[in-house]
Amino acid sequence: MKVREIGQLIRMRPVELDAARRRLARCHDIHELRTRARRLIPRPVFDYVDGGADEELSIRANREAFTRWRFVPRALVDVSAPDTSARVLDRALPLPLVLGPTGFTRMVHPAGEIGVARAAERSGLPYTLSTMATTSIEDLAAATDPDRWFQLYILKDSGLNSELVDRAAACGYRVLVVTIDTAVAGHRSRDQRNGLIIPPELTARSIASIASRPGYWIRMLRSPAIVFANFAAGHPSMTIEEIIALFSPAITWDDIAALRERWTGKLVIKGPLGAADAARAVGAGADGVQLSNHGGRQLDRAVPPADLITEVRDAAGPGLSVLVDSGIRHGADIATAIALGADACVIGRAYLYGLMAGGEPGVDKALDLLTTQFRRTLQLLGVTSVAELRKHGHELLTRVHPDIA
Ligand SMILES: Cc1cc2nc3c(=O)[nH]c(=O)nc-3n(C[C@H](O)[C@H](O)[C@H](O)COP(=O)(O)O)c2cc1C
């Protein structure tokens, strides 16, 4: 056989010349984005994202709370045009998914909060800006126009809390998410071992990492300094513990009531809430709860939020929006959460792995993967819409024994 004849049999794929895009094209799920990120990002920064508290039992349990479920598909349903859209806090979304708040995003990649929010906007999904963002409330609003949510850490300085909330309202943020699980810092073992401080300072160890991760350092040295952008005063570099010490450990339901008075938009409480607390959240005027154990970064051994969905839904009734985060790495996790009674899922690390692996296009990639996986899961389940998934959820799931999950 001649070379020309072989050429007719084998069709060559166009070669992707951009190295970053080529790397992303080789990632077929969120786990592969994570692996890629670990190769590209210096250890202390990767560990800041990837790590959790103490023995990291919650991180593992968060995954198991999803993977211990098995689907029971319905046969012979026309699934040629599944409707993946959902209403979340009175807004129609193409997918029941929200990008959650993560602090110091520009330390991970200079595309930072704006890059992530732009990717969210392209996918039609909400983006939550953290109190501890490295882009200010105003700068994010000026640069992008996704459905904007703002996450509040209630600070010891109560004047600052009102100021942050008023600034978010003035800039058109629609939802206020109040995080309630940071009375003190979780014991982040990896950060302590790595001596992480934020913003990072060049030390002998970080200089050594320049040689092995030059791309990261070149990007960082070319981009504006990392600052706590929502605060006027300059802050020196701090450990995670010093940062979390700025937050009030004395917050109670009275603080939620005061915020409810001040904030006229939708109000969501984010933390490890059980049935009784969810009922109190309704009483305090919250529109939603975001069941969360902070991705296993605060109280290690805190119950996986996925395990709370059913009881919270039953206790709070249909009026409360139930969001869930911690451990979502696949579209099938989103389908499981909805089938258990959640209205939407929220992601943290899943998009940060994309950001570390490939900047803003990496976040697009993470969102594309989750969207495609969710749609395919609905189709293979024999479900034609998110509403149907919610309605018949318990018939579509069976729980396998935790030991074999
Ligand atoms: C690097 C990082 C920074 C985070 N920063 C914040 C934050 O500033 N405010 C907050 O409420 N939660 C923060 N979280 C928690 C996330 O909002 C979310 O609860 C968690 O990431 C969900 O778990 P997952 O990462 O397994 O998706 C952070 C999480 C990570 C991984």
The ligand as an SDF file (V2000), in Angstrom:
LIG
                    3D

 31 33  0  0  0  0  0  0  0  0999 V2000
   -9.7970   27.8250   47.6480 C   0  0  0  0  0  0  0  0  0  0  0  0
  -11.1440   27.9890   48.2910 C   0  0  0  0  0  0  0  0  0  0  0  0
  -11.4970   29.2170   48.8230 C   0  0  0  0  0  0  0  0  0  0  0  0
  -12.7540   29.3750   49.4230 C   0  0  0  0  0  0  0  0  0  0  0  0
  -13.1160   30.6130   49.8870 N   0  0  0  0  0  0  0  0  0  0  0  0
  -14.3740   30.7890   50.3800 C   0  0  0  0  0  0  0  0  0  0  0  0
  -14.8140   32.0840   50.7550 C   0  0  0  0  0  0  0  0  0  0  0  0
  -14.0970   33.0690   50.6140 O   0  0  0  0  0  0  0  0  0  0  0  0
  -16.0670   32.1990   51.2600 N   0  0  0  0  0  0  0  0  0  0  0  0
  -16.9070   31.1110   51.4200 C   0  0  0  0  0  0  0  0  0  0  0  0
  -18.0290   31.2500   51.9020 O   0  0  0  0  0  0  0  0  0  0  0  0
  -16.5030   29.8780   51.0500 N   0  0  0  0  0  0  0  0  0  0  0  0
  -15.2740   29.7020   50.5140 C   0  0  0  0  0  0  0  0  0  0  0  0
  -14.8860   28.4580   50.0990 N   0  0  0  0  0  0  0  0  0  0  0  0
  -15.8480   27.3380   50.1680 C   0  0  0  0  0  0  0  0  0  0  0  0
  -16.6530   27.2520   48.8610 C   0  0  0  0  0  0  0  0  0  0  0  0
  -17.5150   28.3470   48.6990 O   0  0  0  0  0  0  0  0  0  0  0  0
  -17.5150   25.9750   48.8340 C   0  0  0  0  0  0  0  0  0  0  0  0
  -18.2790   25.8890   50.0070 O   0  0  0  0  0  0  0  0  0  0  0  0
  -16.6530   24.7330   48.6790 C   0  0  0  0  0  0  0  0  0  0  0  0
  -15.5600   24.9530   47.8260 O   0  0  0  0  0  0  0  0  0  0  0  0
  -17.4960   23.6030   48.1310 C   0  0  0  0  0  0  0  0  0  0  0  0
  -16.7890   22.4210   48.0510 O   0  0  0  0  0  0  0  0  0  0  0  0
  -16.0400   21.9070   46.7290 P   0  0  0  0  0  0  0  0  0  0  0  0
  -14.7940   22.6970   46.6540 O   0  0  0  0  0  0  0  0  0  0  0  0
  -15.8150   20.4720   47.0150 O   0  0  0  0  0  0  0  0  0  0  0  0
  -16.9580   22.1900   45.5630 O   0  0  0  0  0  0  0  0  0  0  0  0
  -13.6430   28.2710   49.5070 C   0  0  0  0  0  0  0  0  0  0  0  0
  -13.2770   27.0390   48.9500 C   0  0  0  0  0  0  0  0  0  0  0  0
  -12.0420   26.8860   48.3390 C   0  0  0  0  0  0  0  0  0  0  0  0
  -11.6920   25.5680   47.7320 C   0  0  0  0  0  0  0  0  0  0  0  0
  1  2  1  0
  2  3  1  0
  2 30  2  0
  3  4  2  0
  4  5  1  0
  4 28  1  0
  5  6  2  0
  6  7  1  0
  6 13  1  0
  7  8  2  0
  7  9  1  0
  9 10  1  0
 10 11  2  0
 10 12  1  0
 12 13  2  0
 13 14  1  0
 14 15  1  0
 14 28  1  0
 15 16  1  0
 16 17  1  0
 16 18  1  0
 18 19  1  0
 18 20  1  0
 20 21  1  0
 20 22  1  0
 22 23  1  0
 23 24  1  0
 24 25  2  0
 24 26  1  0
 24 27  1  0
 28 29  2  0
 29 30  1  0
 30 31  1  0
M  END
$$$$
